[in-house]
Amino acid sequence: MAPIVGVYSDQSTSRYGRRRPYLVVSAVGSIICWVLMGYTRELGDALGDVGSGKPGEVTDRKWTALLTVVFYLGMEIAIHISLIPALLLISDFAGRRQTLGSAMGHGWSTLGAIVVAAYTEFFGAAYNSMHWFLGMLSVFMAVCVGASCYVAKETPLDKQTMDKRSCCKNVTFAFGSIYGAVKTLPGVLAVYCTVIFLNQYAFAAYNGNKGMLFGLEVFNGDATNSATCGDECSEEQRDYNRGVRLAGGLADMLFCIVGYLYSWVLPPLVRRFGAKKIATLATIPQVLLMFMAFCDVVALDVIIVALTSITISTFFALIVPIIVHIFGHTADIGVYVGVVGSAISSGQLLNFIVGSVLVETSMGYRLPIFVGGAVSLLAFLVCVIFFRIKMFSL
């Protein structure tokens, strides 16, 4: 979806601007999906589901599971409608201070993640208070998108200067633009896509397994019925729940805080040392996942998790500035931002495929984390050898 939305956003002649309509549609769609997700159990019960998953109780929740997947997919589609236009909106207003604007934008997105992590830390796992959690997400989405659309006064494209195309021709044009962008992708951007693909695989390897890693491996807990045992939980089940809460609470909060603070110092670092050196060095923290996979010292594990935010923050914040540096301020860069966004999603997808196999080995959830660190090491080597760019300002 990322490059498709990027192309359509660049070509939009809406009187509300090129970016804001996508933000509004995304917000409305996301809120609808979150509201429905909050009532999946009730909807499942109405369709004939029975049981709560407790030991000895007959449980059949196929409708609940199906509705959860459908609503989650709808939420993902709605969210991805806004991701590229949001980056492009910041770029439109940043002018010649692209690195500063992009870093600040990433910092604000990190604040959103801090809110979620704080909720988990203070109120426990989201599934224990699903209605309140999803309600919080809906309120934040409405307020943030509403404020952005109110403040960002876009100048609509002049319809007279745009080619008039039918709906089918618009689709053909979009896919043709994507094909052309991929085919003519500059070498430095192709290398950047490769590095961000590898780093995103590594991050997804940790982020997708963090609860199980801390709960099962670090705390030696037991996940069986741990979400439904209540006051009857064994010590192992409590250990598992503590690990999950730590991974989704304090560890995530520190990850986000470090990422937020780092976003403020990234622009001066780029001015001082250049994008190439900063991007290369920023890959190192995620390499530490190789060590973390076999470390049971909780404090050290949490510190490593917090430091990995430097890797993600750097590569996310430099996406648009690097593209603008290559193509200039006046070019329509939506398709290229979308192509890089596809590299990010591809890294996540590969992790889902490979990770499901790796966790079945005798090493359990330690192996995917270790492999993630090894992949980050590969990303570091690619940066050192192939990433060539002279960008000290923008």
N, C-alpha and C positions, 0 to 999 in steps of 0.2 A: 504493500500500500504506500510506503514512504515515497518512492519516486513518482508514482501516479499522482498523489496528492500534491507533491511539489510542482509538477507540471501544471496541473489545473489551477493551483493557487497563483502561480506566476501569470497565467492567462485570464484570470477572473476579471470580469468587467462589472461586478456588482457595485451598486452605488454606495454600499457600506465599506468598500475597500477590498483588497485582495486577500487579506488574512483573517479579518475579524469574523466573517461568516462561518469559516471552518471552526473557529474557536467556539462559537455559540452552538453550532450543531453538535460538536464533540461534547460540550458540557451538558446539553440537554439529553443526549443519548446516554452518556455515562450515568447521569443521575437516575434516569429511568431504569437502567440495568441494575444499579445499586439498590434502588428501592425494591425491585423484584427479587434480587438476590437475598434480601433480608427476609423474604417470605417463602423461600423455596421449600422449607420443611412443611409449612402450612399448606402450600399448594400441593406438595407431594401427598400429604395426608388426605386432601380432598380428592386426589386421583387414585387413592387406594393403598398408599404405602403404610406399612405397620412397623412397630418396634423402634427402639432407641439405640440398639447396639450393645446393650448390657449383657453380661454372661448369662446364658440360659434363657434368654428372651428371643422369640422368633422375630427376625428382622428382615424386612424386604423394602429397601428404599430406592428402587430403580428409578422412579419418577423424580425423586428429589435429586438423585445423581445426574439424571439427564437434564433437568432444568438448570442445575448449577452450572453444568458445562455450557449450555446454550447461553445463559445470561453472562457467564464469564467471557465467552467468545464475543458476544455483543459488546461488552465493556471494552475488550481489547480493540475491537474495530473502532469504537467511538473514540477511545483515547488516541489511537494512532492517526485519526483524522486531524488532531490538533498539534501533534508533536512537531512536524516540519513547519507548518505555518507559524507556530510560536517562535521557533528559531529564526525564521525569515522576518517576522515582525520586529524582533529585536535588532536584526541586522539592518532593516530598513531605516530605523531611527538612530542607529549607532554611528552612521557616517564613517569617518576615518578612525574611530575608536572601536574597532570591531572586537579586539581582544578584551578590552574592558567591558564592553556591552555583553559579550558572550559569557565572560567569567561571572559577571553580576547575575546574568540570567540563570546560569548553572547554580550560583549560590542561593538564589531564591528557590529553585527547585529542590535544593538540598534542605532548605528550611521546611518544605513540605514533608520530606522524608523524616525530619526530626520530629514533627508532630505525630506521625504514625509510630515511630519508635518510642516516643514518650508515652503514648497511649498504651502500648504493650507493656512498658516498664511499670506504669502506675496502676493499670487496670487488668493486667494479665493478657493472655492470648485473645486475639480478636474474636475467636469462635465462642468465647464465653459470654460475650455481650455484642452479638452480631448487629442487632438493630441500632444500637448506639454508635458502633464503629462506622457502619455504612452511612448512618445519618451525618456523622461528623465529616466523612468524605464528601458527601453531597453538599453540605453547607460550605465547606472550603472551596469546592469546585465552583459553585455558583458565585461566591464572593470574589474569588480571584479572577475568574474569567470576566465577570461583570465589570470589575474595576479596570481590567486591562482594556476591554473594548470601549469603556467610557473615556479613558485617558488617551488611547492611541487614535488620533484623528488622521485616518488615512486619506490620501487623495486618490479617488477612483481612476482607473485607466480610462482613457478616452476611447469609447467604442468605435469611433470613426477611424482610429489608427490600427484597429485590430482586424485580422482576417475573419470574415464571417464564415463559420463552418457549421454543418449540421451536427447532431449528436453523435452519429456514427463516425463522421470525419474527425470529431474531437477525440474520440477514443483512439482512432488510428493515429492521429497526431501525437497523442500522449505516449503511446507505445513506441512510435517511431522516434520520439525525442529521447525516450529511455534507452532504446537500442543505440541511437547515435551517441548518447552520453557515455555509455559503457564502452562502445567501440573506440571512441576518441579520448578516453580518459587519460589525462596526463600521467606520466610515469610516477611523479612524486605523489599524486593523489591515489594512484593504484597501490603504491607501497603503504600509504597511510591507511587505506581501506584494509589491507592485509594485516597491518599491526593492530588496528582497532578490532578486527574480526578475532584475532588471537587473544587479545586482552579481554574482550567481552566473553569469549569462551571460558577463560580462566575465572572471571568474576562470577559468571553464571554457575560455574562448578562449585564455588563456595556458597553463593547466595541461595542456590537451589537445595543445598544439602546442609546448611548451617544448623538448622534445628536438630537434625538427626546426628550430626557430628558432635555437637555439644551434649545433646541428651543421651545418646547411646555410647559414644566413644570416649568423650572427655569425662562425663559424669557417671559412666557405666550404668545407665538407667535402663528401664524396661518400658517400651512404647505400647505394649499390649493393653488396650482399654484404658490408657492413661488419661484420655480426654473425658471419660464417662465414669471413672471409679469414684470420684468425689471424696467423701470422708473415709472410704474403705481402701484408699490407695495404699499399696505397699511402699516400703522405703525406696525400692528400685523405681517404681512408678513416679514417686515424688522427685527423685533425682532426675528422671527424664524430663518432667515438667519444668524443673528448675533450669535445666540446660536449654530447653526450648525458649523459656522466658528470657534467659540471659542473651541468647543469640538474637532474638527478635526485639529485645528491649535495650539493655545497657550497651551491648556490643554495636547494635545498629545506631544507637544514639551517638556514641563516640565516633563511629564511622562518619556519620553525617556532620557532626560538629567539626571534626578535622577537615572534612571536605569543604565545609562552608568557610572556615577561616582561611584555608588554602586558596579558595577562589579569589580572595582579596589580594593575595600576594602574587598570584600568577601573572598578571599583566606586567608589573615591574620586573619579575624574573625573566619574562620573555624579552623585554627591552634590554635587560642587562646581558643575558647569556644566549638569546636566540631560541627560536622554536625547536630547532633540531636537538640541541643539547638538553633542553628541558624535557622534551618528549622522551628522549632516550633514557635519561636518568629517572623519569617518573615511572618507568616500567619496572624498576627494581623492587619497589615494595611488594608488588604482587608475586614476584619470584619467591618471596618468603613463605608463600603458601606451601611450598615443598617441605619446609621445616615445620610449619604449623600442623601439617597432617599427622605428624608423629609426636607432637608435644601435648602433654596433658597438664601443663601449668596454665591454669585458667587465665591469670593476669597477663601472661605473655601472649597467649592466644588472642585475647581481646586487644592488646596493643597492636599486634600484627594486623588484625582486622581493621582497626582504625587507620593504620598507615596505608592500607590498600586503597583508601579513598583518594589518595594523591594520584594514583594511576588513572582511575576512572575520571576524576575531575579534570585532569590535564587533557586527556584525549577527547572528552566530550566538549570541553570549553574551546578547544582549538579547531573544531570541525569547520565552523563557518568562517572564522578569520583566515584559515589556510585557503579555503575555496575562494574567498574574496581576494586574497593576495594573488592567487593564480589567474583569476578571470577578470578582476577589476570590480569597481563599485557599481557600474551601470549594467552589468550582465544579469540576465535572469538565471539565478543559481539554484532555483528550487529543485530541479531534477538532480543536480549533483549532490545537494544536501540529502536528497532522498536516496541516492545510490549509497552514500556512506551510511545512512540509516538502515538500509537493507543489509549492509555488512554487519552491523551490530546485531540485527535480528538473526542473521545467519549463524553468528557465533553462539547465540542462545540456543538456536535450533539444534546445532551440532552437539551441544552439551546435553540437551535432553535425550538425544539419540544414544550418544556414547555413554552418558552417565548412568542410564538405566541398566546398562550391561556391567559397568565397572562396580556398581554397588553389590552385585551378586557374587563377587569374589570373596576370598577369605579375609581380605583386608577391609571389607565393609565400606563404610563411608569415608574412610581415610584415603582410599585410592583415588577417587575423583578429585579430591582436594589436591593431592600430590600431583596428579596429571595436570590440573589447572596451573599449578606453580611452574611445572615443566614447560607448558605452553607459553606462559609469560616469559620464561627464559628464552624461548625461541623468538618471541616478539622483540625482546631486547636485542638479540643478535641481528634480526632483520633491520631494526632501527639503526644500529651501529653501522651496518654494511651498506644498506640500500637507501636509507632515508636522507635525501639531499634537498635542503631548502634553506635559503637565506632570508629569514623573516625575523626582524628585531623589533618591529613596530607595526601597528595597524589597529 
